[in-house]
Amino acid sequence: MNVSDYRSEFAAFSSAIELAHYRHRAGFEPQLQTEPVYERYQDLFTRDAIEGLKLALQQLPESQETGRAGLNSLLGTARIGFLEAHAKELTDEYAHCQSSAQVEWDGGRVSLHSVPKMVANEPDAVRRRELMARWVDAVAGCNDIRAARLESLHESARALGFDSYRALYVEIIGTDLEALALRTDAFLARTETAYASALRRAATRDLPGVSFEELQYSDYLFFQRMSRLDRFFPAGDVLPTYAAAMSGLGIHVEQQKNIHIDAEVRPTKNPRAACFRINAPDDVRLLVAPVGGVYDYTVLFHEAGHAQHFGWSSRELIKRHPEFMYPPDHATTEGYAFLLNYLFLDPLWLREHLPNVSEERVRDIQGCLALLSLHNVRRYCARLRYELTLHETSAVRSEHLMHLYAQLQSEATGFRRSPQLYLWDVDDGFYAAAYLRAWAFEVGLREHLRTRYGRRWWAERRAGDELIDLWNTSSRYTVEDLAKHIGFGEVSFELLADSLTSAVSEE
Ligand SMILES: [Zn+2]
């Protein structure tokens, strides 16, 4: 196999996929059009391609570390592509099932995907529950197709010679997932008391009329909406706040021609901020349609973290190794996304970037966001534990799995979830593990920046320069590698636990 030809094709494929997603999300295409792209580049994901990459890897000497890391990454992506190619029809069927499902409400019918937002804006707990119950029923209507798709992915993993889908991903990510789950189990235990008491206080304040013992997923959706904080986060200030934040680090977003901010109003544009590597680092697009509210702000900062990472990636490196721009391990880029996202957990940063907000309100905002973050990390700990079982079994249509899912989620989050969601609430490819590693990396990186540049590290140009140096390496390194290179040693779930525990605790 000619590896450099393969790389060019891979780069072209990856750009085309990103462009298809961008065009759909930006409101140019009503339907997501990835099928023709997969068809055009199907040779990238055949058994021959996989064998060719394996052979190339065997032939490359151990000393060529970057070349080997690149081939490993390409091999991982080729294997994932092989699985996806075989599940393609089921994936389409599933998308169709989801988009055509409807829920009856208030005398009309609403689409499945609009329900969570309606629940989040429904102040009446009884109505919330009823709407959510109908949504769960509709979601469960696609469980058969979900199960079939998962069975197909599992079977393809075994066809590639792995014991299970789980074993395949241990190989692709290069992470011992069971060892990771032991560490995240310990995180759950370490944060349990602080989480429960912070949640109890917050529920008393924000979820009146709902008993703490009876909290449900619908209550969570309403709670995380935080509509009472809307007036401090007006839609018009999102982009100026982002520009001000970056300029503290010496980065002037209005001069970043390679990071194009698409803020145009289009009726069919998806309002959630998103980032696309169209032809990175030269063409990165940050899609925004500000609606205001704290969630809108934090999502934009998260996506901007991806954009900065992609946009500052070395052009030379990506030309030789496009796989470092589109790796199968997402932890590195998620780590940088969380770094910008979590500026909102820093009271000092909030004070400087939210004008006319009282000291008491800053503490309120910081406490709420810290609690939501701790909730999310705990939720993903439960997800990882569950997915380890789900992706090792050959029987995914199982009562046992349904109950395991609901039990782990309810225990970790304090909000009850329906067992029916056991196949809906799963991302492909152990994304949960990537997020968890990214969270633990981010807190170490933030601590490092703070030690080196002071409590206001985000207002220091030199901190920006150090980040730019890191972003330059794109996703060449895993978060575990980076932690060693930067000098803080290991990614630590203890540090993550202690940081979030103290952030949610009352002084
Ligand atoms: Zn992300």
Boltz pocket constraint, residues with backbone or C-beta under 6 A from the ligand:
constraints:
  - pocket:
      binder: B
      contacts: [[A, 302], [A, 306], [A, 333], [A, 334], [A, 337]]
      max_distance: 6.0
